[in-house]
């Protein structure tokens, strides 16, 4: 069986990833390993979005995160076919911040129609965009999604603007500070 040494760990592979993906169980097995961007791009290209979507609900966090990562590399057309309500439900419920960030990214890619705004998602985004304990990627995506949802309704836009103005940039990481400044600039124009 071919192998390669990565640092002090031994990585064993029988076949290239593309050859191993033939069924959902093989896909699940491929996702449970530590994989890199090349494998993720292969999974995104060769695996049906529906199969990857089902694996978002895996009990094993590593499988769910890798499935979500692969989905973020699907075409925008394929991402828009995923059931948004289920993505939102999972993003709001998961304690895994990496999975949450990837799910929020998928939701952002899908876009949220102005007539289908979920108040639980809006409340979540308004709350988590200011939480210092949230990773910067989650905060930034929450800001983008909240801005997108609020921009359709003047009364919600005022609430978003007030929340954004309460955020003192010196407390946040550079990526979040940049997003705050960018959104404040967008609000003024």
C-alpha positions in Angstrom: 0.0 0.0 0.0 1.6 3.4 -1.0 2.3 5.8 1.8 3.9 9.2 2.4 5.4 10.7 5.5 3.8 14.0 6.6 5.8 15.4 9.5 6.0 12.7 12.0 2.7 11.1 11.0 2.3 8.4 8.4 -0.4 8.9 5.8 -1.6 5.8 4.1 -3.5 5.9 0.8 -4.5 3.1 -1.4 -5.6 5.0 -4.5 -5.9 8.6 -5.5 -9.0 10.3 -3.9 -10.8 10.5 -7.3 -10.6 6.7 -7.7 -11.9 6.1 -4.2 -15.1 8.1 -4.5 -17.6 5.8 -6.0 -20.4 5.6 -3.4 -21.7 7.6 -0.4 -19.9 5.3 2.0 -16.6 5.9 0.1 -17.3 9.6 0.2 -17.9 9.5 3.9 -14.7 7.5 4.4 -12.7 10.1 2.3 -14.2 12.9 4.4 -13.2 11.5 7.7 -9.5 11.8 6.9 -7.4 14.9 7.2 -7.5 16.2 3.7 -6.1 19.3 1.9 -7.4 21.7 -0.6 -6.6 19.5 -3.6 -8.8 16.7 -2.3 -11.5 19.2 -1.4 -11.5 20.5 -4.9 -11.7 17.0 -6.3 -14.6 16.2 -3.9 -16.4 19.4 -5.0 -16.0 18.5 -8.6 -16.8 14.8 -8.5 -19.3 14.4 -5.7 -23.0 15.2 -6.0 -24.0 18.2 -3.9 -26.9 16.2 -2.4 -24.5 13.5 -1.1 -22.2 16.2 0.5 -25.3 17.9 1.9 -26.5 14.7 3.7 -23.0 14.4 5.3 -23.4 17.8 6.9 -25.5 15.9 9.5 -22.8 13.4 10.3 -22.2 12.7 14.0 -18.5 13.0 13.3 -17.6 16.7 13.2 -14.7 16.1 10.9 -16.9 14.6 8.2 -19.5 17.4 8.5 -16.8 20.1 8.3 -15.1 18.6 5.3 -18.5 18.1 3.5 -19.3 21.8 4.2 -15.8 22.8 3.0 -16.3 20.8 -0.2 -19.8 22.4 -0.7 -18.2 25.9 -0.5 -16.3 25.0 -3.7 -19.3 23.9 -5.6 -20.6 26.2 -8.4 -23.0 28.9 -7.3 -25.7 27.2 -9.3 -25.2 24.0 -7.3 -25.1 25.8 -4.0 -28.4 27.6 -4.7 -30.1 24.1 -5.1 -29.3 23.3 -1.4 -32.3 23.7 1.0 -31.6 27.0 2.7 -33.9 26.4 5.6 -32.0 23.3 6.6 -28.6 25.1 6.2 -29.9 27.9 8.4 -31.3 25.4 11.0 -27.9 23.6 11.2 -25.9 26.9 11.3 -28.0 28.1 14.2 -27.8 24.8 16.1 -24.2 23.7 15.7 -21.7 24.3 18.5 -18.9 23.8 16.0 -17.7 27.3 15.0 -15.8 26.0 11.9 -18.9 24.3 10.6 -21.0 27.4 11.4 -18.7 29.6 9.4 -18.8 27.3 6.4 -22.6 27.0 6.6 -23.0 30.8 6.9 -20.8 31.1 3.8 -23.1 28.8 1.9 -26.1 30.8 3.0 -24.3 34.0 1.9 -23.6 32.4 -1.5 -27.2 31.5 -1.9 -28.5 35.0 -1.1 -31.6 35.6 1.0 -34.7 36.8 -0.9 -36.2 39.9 0.7 -39.6 38.0 1.1 -38.0 35.0 2.8 -36.1 36.6 5.7 -36.0 34.4 8.7 -36.1 36.4 11.9 -34.2 33.7 13.9 -31.3 34.0 11.4 -31.4 37.8 11.6 -31.5 37.8 15.4 -28.6 35.3 15.4 -26.5 37.4 13.0 -27.2 40.7 14.9 -26.2 39.0 18.2 -23.2 37.0 17.0 -21.7 39.9 14.9 -20.9 41.7 18.1 -19.7 38.7 20.2 -16.0 39.0 20.8 -15.8 35.3 21.6 -17.0 34.4 18.1 -14.3 33.7 15.5 -13.7 36.6 13.2 -15.0 34.7 10.1 -18.3 34.0 11.8 -18.6 37.7 12.9 -17.8 39.0 9.5 -20.3 36.6 7.8 -23.0 37.5 10.4 -22.4 41.2 9.6 -22.7 40.6 5.8 -25.9 38.5 6.2 -27.5 40.9 8.7 -26.7 43.8 6.3 -28.1 41.9 3.4 -31.4 41.1 5.2 -31.8 44.5 6.8 -31.1 46.5 3.6 -34.6 45.6 2.2 -36.5 47.3 5.1 -35.8 50.8 6.5 -36.8 49.9 10.0 -34.4 47.0 10.1 -31.7 49.0 8.4 -31.9 51.5 11.3 -31.5 48.6 13.8 -28.5 47.3 11.9 -26.9 50.8 11.6 -27.3 51.3 15.4 -25.7 47.9 16.1 -22.9 48.6 13.7 -22.3 52.1 15.3 -22.1 50.5 18.8 -19.3 48.3 17.7 -16.0 49.9 18.8 -13.4 48.7 16.3 -10.5 48.6 18.8 -12.0 45.5 20.4 -12.2 43.5 17.3 -9.7 41.5 15.2 -8.4 43.2 12.0 -10.7 41.2 9.6 -13.8 42.2 11.7 -12.6 45.9 11.9 -12.3 45.9 8.1 -15.8 44.5 7.7 -17.2 47.1 10.1 -15.5 50.0 8.3 -16.6 48.6 4.9 -20.3 48.3 6.0 -20.2 51.8 7.7 -19.0 53.1 4.3 -21.8 51.2 2.4 -24.4 52.5 4.8 -23.3 56.2 4.2 -23.6 55.8 0.4 
